[in-house]
Structure formats: C-alpha cells, structure tokens
Amino acid sequence: MDSALIPDGVKRCSPTSFFLWTVPWLALLAWGGISAILCLGLGLNQTNMSNIFAFALWIVFDLAIIALGAGAFFTGFLTYIIGKKELKNIINAAVVIGFICYTGAMGMLAFDLGQPVRSWFIFWHANIHSMLVEVSFCITCYMGVLAIEYLPIILENRKLSEIKEFRLFGHNLHHIMALFAATGVFLSFFHQGSLGGMYGVMYARPFAARAGFYVWPWTFFLFILSAIAAGPCFTILCTKLTEAITRKKLVPSSAIQLLAKISGWLLALYMVLKIADTLGWIYGVVPKAGQQFMDFFREGPYGLWLLVFEIIILGIIPMIILLIPKTRQHSGWLIAACLMTCTGIVLNRFMFIVVNLAIPVMPFDKFWSYLPTWQEWGLSMAVVGYGMLLFSLSYRYLPLFPKETELNTVGI
C-alpha cells in the first residue's frame, strides 16, 4: 500500500527505514506535548517568563521561523510575478517549508497566549490600534494562502490524482497560483515589517525605540530585508540537507545559484542598512535615552561579542561568500553561508527581544537575565519535530521536486 502512494519514477526507502527515521521527530513531538499539557494545565509559571521577559524563547523562535519561512512568499514572487521560471523546480519545497514555519509559529503563539481557546478574540475583538493585531491578522491570512498553495501539491499524490475531480481542481489551482503568490507577497510584506515596526512605538523602552520614515521606523524595513535575504537561504539549506540524506540530486544548480545570488545581494543591502542603523542607535538613540552603549552588555551572558558575531561573522562573511560566484558555486561554502545567514537572523531576533528586555529602565533596577525552562524548549523543539515529519512525508508521498527523476536518470 505504501509503494502505491509514492510518486511514479522515484525510489524511496522501505517503510521500516522511514519509520525509524521518524522516531526522533516523534520523540520531539512527545516532549512538546508534555510541555504543552503542563503549560496549559498549570499555567505560565512552568516557564521563566515574567513581567520583565514577557517576550521570551517562544517569541524569539516565533519571529525567527517566520523570517526563515519568508522563502515561500519571496520564491513565489520571483517565480510567478517576476517570471523566473527556473525556480519552478524548487517552489514546491519552498511552499512546504513556508507552510511548516507559519503553522508552527501559529501553534506556538497559541501557547504563548496562555488561553488558545480565546485566539479568535484577535479577530472578533480586534484592537485596531495594536500592531500585533495587524501582524496576527496577516500571519493567519497568509497561512491560509500557503494552505491553498500546498493543496495542489497534495492533490498530485499518485492515488489522489487518480480521482478526476481532484486532478482537475489541482490543475485549475495551478493556473491561478500567481494570484495567490501576489496575495502572499502583500500579506507577508506587512507582517514582516510590522514585527520590526514594534520598535517605533516601544516608548516604554526608549533605548530600543527607533525613528524612521514617516510612520515606519527603520526596523520595519530591516525586518523585511532580513527575512527576504534569509528565507531563500533556509530553502536552499533544507533542499541541500534533503539531497545529502537521500544522496540524490533534487534541484538543478541553476535554481539554487539564482536564489543564492539574489540572497547575497539582498543580504548586502541589509548589512549596509543594519550597520547604519546600529551606528545611529549607538550614537543617537541610546545617549538620548540616558544610557550608554556598554550598558547593554555590562552583565549577564549578553556580551558585546553577540553584536560582533551577528554583524561580522553571521552577516558580512556569508554576504561575501554569496556574492562571489566561485565560492557560491562550491557546495560546502554555499551551505556554510546559508547556515550562517539563517543563524544570524535568529541571533538578530534574540538581540531585539531578549537583550533589549534585560536592560533596566530605571536607574535603581537591576540588569536581568533569562534562561528558558525545559518546558519552553519542549514546545520550541516540537515545531522542529513537526517540521521534519511534515517535510519527510511530503518528500516521500508528493512530487516535491519535479526534476528528481530527470536529474537522477541523466546523472547530472
């Protein structure tokens, strides 16, 4: 029965081997399930969050995977709106990765709220003055768009495609995919930016607040740029990992190189603006708020090395690798650059959320530090387990990579 579900012309491992592969990811889900029961049953005292660290590991993880999932909308934009046809060989994988990231983020937000049964309040009792309401609305709508984009991939399953109605419906969806891609770009543009836009209204944290252009703080544009630079890198990273595990060539090099080149230029633009914003923050925002630059790094585990690591090691170095054709075409260097870029975005979100909250607002307050509990890690790692399971199932039973048979038959 299992072999009847596998796409024609491809080889997959035995059901036993596949089950053994899923065991670690099922274990992560079990860990997350136990953590979820404890957090919902006993409350957020199961975490180390507090009035100081109301935004903690879950929100860092949430913002990070939303940024990494931007590969879906940006690859869709390049494929269907700009017309980069070679990216059709990787767009299915990008959509699945984006769907995983956004559904995982929404799942974590439900537990962060503490009362997921009241999640609908965001829409029914919307605070129209809240940027987070706009973010929640856009994320939820875009998750729906990703589900619609994922649906025709599911309907291409070998057994489902035998049903005429499913086959025709999936075929018709493909013809209007540009409409959904454009909708996804619109929704993603605003929610990625609005997450950074919070720092234009954080008046209670004057040393973190940013000015900007009209009503948009500089961080609005920085969050968008960082997401569209790192998102394609994460898609490349997942594709290369799948190729390494399966020992197959799944995507033509032209598609990978195009995504890497575009990410390199976007990362270069982001780094220029990020450095300018950091200098403006050091010499403008911080002194005006009555702080000194080193106040942010004087205590706790948050050393100056974090800023150096984010900008130089995880920003400038991968940018150079992605911009130089020779290094970009070398598989090892490409993977290293993508890994550094994605890690840099995660660190960026950590700096904005956790380190900013650690700084005392009042002179008599102490410098805070934060260490997540195993329950917080459990819910975060459950998203990793969920992602690995869904992507593995999609690769096994769906035509995720259209050129897989051709590439491995011709031996390219």
N, C-alpha and C positions, 0 to 999 in steps of 0.2 A: 504493500500500500504506500509506503514511504517513497519508493522509487517512482511511483506513478505521479507523485506531486512535484518531482524535481524537473526543472525545465529541460526541454529536448536538447541533445547535443552537448551536454556538460556532464562532468563527473563530480560526484560528491562522496564524502566519506560514509562509512557504514552507520546505521542508526545507533549502534553501540558506541562507536567513537564519538558521534555527535552528542550523545547523552553525557558521556564523560566530560566532554568539552563544556557542557552547560553546568556541571556540578558547582564549580567555584562561583559562577554568577548567581545560581540559585541560592548558594550559601550567603552571598551578599544581600540578596533579597530577604532571606530569613532574618538576617541581622537587622535590616531595616524594618522588617515587620515587627520584631520585638521592640525596637526603639519607638516605633510609631504607637504601639499599644501603651507603652509606658508614658509617652508624652501626652497622648490623648486622655489616658485614664488618670494619671497623677498630676498632669499639668506641666507647665514650662519650668517648674523647679527641677525637672530632670536635666535641664541644661544649665550652662554657666552664663546664660544671658541675664541681663539686669537692666535697670533704668539707664545705666551708662552704655551698655552694649546691647541695645535693643536690635540693632543690625549686627548680626554675628556670622558664624560659619555658614548658615543656611543662605543668607543673603549674598555673602561673598560667592558661594558656589552657584547660587541662582543667577547672579549678574554675569559670572564667568561663562556658564554654559549657554546663556542667552547670546553672549557675544560670539562664542565659538559656533553656535548654531546659525550665525549670520551667513555662513557659506551657502545655505539653502536659497535665501532670497537674492543674494548677490550673484550666485551662479545662474539662477533663474533669470535675473535681469540681463546678464551677459548673453545668455542663450537665446531667450525669446524676444527681448526688447532690442538689444544691440545687434543680435544676429550672429553670434559666434557659434557656428554650427558644430564645430569640433567638440564643444563642451556637452553636446547631447550624449556623449559616451560616459559622462560622469554625473550628469544631472540627477539621475535616479538615486544614486548613492548620496548625493548632496541633500535631496529631499528627505530621505530616510533619516539621515544624521540630524537634519533640522527638526524633523518631527520628534525624534528622540529627545533632543535638547529642550524643546519647548514644552512637551508633555511632562518631562522630568522636572522642569522648572516650575510648572504649574502645580505638580504634585507636592513639591517641597514647600511652595507658598501656602498650600492648604494647611500644612502642619505648623508653619511659622505663624499663621493667623491664630492657631490655637483652637478655633472652632470652625472646621471646614464646612459644617452644615450651614453656616451663615455666609459662605463665599458669595452667594447670589446678592447679598446686600450691596456689593460693589456696584451692581448694575441697577438694582431697584431703588436703593437709597444713595445714589451717587453724590459725592461731594464734588460739585463741579469746579471748585477752587483747588482741588488736590491734583498735583501732577501724577501721583501714584495711581489715582483712579484712571487717568488717561492711559498710563502705562498698562494697567491691568486690562483695560478695555482692548487696547491694541494687541497685547500679547494673546488674549483669548481669541480675538478675531483671527489673528494670524495663525494660531494653532488650528483653527477651523480651515483656513486656506491650505495649510500643509496637509491636513487630513484629506482634503479634496485632491491635492496633487499626488498624495500617496495612493489614493483609491485606484486609479488606472493601472498603477504598478501591480497592485494586489490582483486586479482582475485579469492580468496577463499570466497568472498562475496556470500551469498546464491543465489542471482539472477545471478550474473556473472558466477558462477561455473556451471550453467545450460547450458551455451554455451560451446560446446565441444572443440572448438579451444582454448578458454581462459583457460579451465580446463587443457588441455594438455600442453599448453605453461607454465602455472604456475607450473605444476608438473615437467616439464623439468628444469625450473629455479631452483627449489629446489635441484635438483641433482648436479648442478654446483655452488651452493652457497659458497662452500669452496673456489673456485677461487676468487669470489668477496670479500670474507672475507679477504683473503690474500692480495688482491689489496688494500683494505681499510686500513689494518694494515700498509702497506708500505707508502701509502699517508699520513695517519694520523701521523705516526711516525715523518715524516719530517716536516709537517707543525706545529705540536705542538712544536717540538723542535726549529724550525726556529723563532717562535714568541718569544721564550726566547733568541734565538741567536742574536736578535737585540742588546742586551746589550753587545755583543762582538765587535760591530762596532760603538757604540754611542760615538765617540771621542769628540763630542761637549758637552757631559755630562760625563766628566772623573770620576766624583764621583759615577756614576751609571754603568760605563763600567766594564766588567768582563774579566779576563783572563780565560784560561781553558786548555783543552786537544787538542793539535794540532790546528785546525781551529775552534773548538767548545768551546764556553765559558761554564762555569759551569751552567749558567742559561738554556742552551739548554737542558741539562739532567734534570734539576729541573722542567722545564715546562712539559716535557714528564711524569715524575714520578707523579707530582701533578695531571695531567689530568687522568692518568690511575688509580690513587687512588680515585679521587673524582667522576669520571664518573660512575662507578658501584654504588656508594653511591647515586647518583642522580637517577639512575634507580630504586634502592630499595625504595627511598623516594617517587617517583611517583607511584610505584606499591602499596606501603602501603597507600598512600593517596587515590588511587582508591578503595582499599579494604575498607577503612574507610567510604568513601562516599556511596559505593554500599552495604556495610555490607555483603560482600561475601569474601570467601577465594579464591584467584585467582591463586596463585603460591604456589607450595609445599615448605615447610620450608627448605628442603634440598638445593634447588636452592638459596634461599635468604641467608642462612647461609654460603654457599660456596662463594658467591660473597662478603659477609661481611667479611669473614675470609681473603680472598685474598686482599681485600681493606685495611684491618688492617695491614697486613704485608708490603704492598706497601707504606702505609702511614708512617709506622715505618721507612722504608728505606729513604723515602722522608724527614722525620723530622730530621734524623741524618745528611743528606747531607745539608738540609736547615739551620740547626744550624751552621754547619761547614762553609757554605758559608756566613752566616750572620757575624760570628766572623771574617772571613777573610776580609769581606767588612769593618767592623768597624775598625780593626787594620791594614789593609793593603791598600785597595782601597781608602778609604776616606782620611786618612792622606797624601797619595801620591798626591792626587788631591788638597791639600791645604785647606781641610775642616776639621771640627770636627764633631764627631758623632751627637752631640746635635744640630748642625746647621740645621739638617733635621726636628727638632721638636720644634724649639725655638719660632715659631709664628704660627698664624692662627689656624685652627681647627685640625691640624695634630700633635697630641701629641704622646709622647713615648708609651702611652697606646695602640696605634694601633699595634705596633710591639709585645708587650707583649700579646695582645689579639690574634693576628694571630698565634704566635708560641705556646703559652701555652694553652689558653682557647680553641682555634679552631684547634689546632694541636695535642698536646701531650695528652690532655684529651680524645678526640674521638679515638685516636690511642689505648689508654689503654682499652677503652670500647670494641672496635672491636677485640682486641687480646685476651680478657678473655672470654672463652666460656659461662660462666654463664650470664655475662652482655650482651653479644652479642645475646644470645637466649631470653632475655627479650625484648618484643616488644617495650616498652617505651624507654629503654636505647638505643636500636638499632636505633630507629627513631631519638632520640636526637643526637647520634653520627654521623649519616648520615647528619643531618641538620647542625651540627657544622662543619663537614668536607667541605660540599659544601659552607657554608658561609665563611670559612677560605680561600678557593680558590678564591672566589670573592674579599675578602679583599686583598689577595696577589696580584691580578692583579691591584687593585686600588693603592696599595702601589708602584708598579713598574711604573705605568703610571702617575698618578696624583701627588703623593707626590714627586716623582723624578723631575717632571717638575716645582714644586713650588720653588725649591731651586735656588737662584740666581747664575748664572755662574760667573759674575763679582763682585768684592767687593763693587762696588757702586750701584749694582742693589738691588731692594727690594725683600723681601720674598712675593711670590704671593699666592693667594688662589683662589679657583674656586667653583662656585655654579651653577649647571645646571639650565636652564630655563624650564618653563613648556612644551615648545615645545620639548626639548631634552627628558624630562621624558615621553612625549606623545609617541614619536617614540619607546622608550625603552619598555614602558608598552604595546604597540601594539603587540610586539613579545610575551609577556606573554598571551595576549588575543588570538592571533593566535595559540599559542601552546595549550592552554586549549581547544579551539574549535576543532582543528585537532585531538588531542588525544581523546576527548569526542566522536567525530564522528567515529573514528577508533574503540573505545571500543564498541560503540553501534551497528555498522554495520559489523564489521570484527571479525574473530576468533582470537582476540589479545592474549588471554590466553587459550592455548589448553586444560588445565586441569580444566577449570572453571566448566564445567558440572559435571565431576567426583568428584571434591573436595566438591561441594555443595550438591551432591546427597548422597555421602557416609557420609558426615558430619564431615570430617577431619578438 
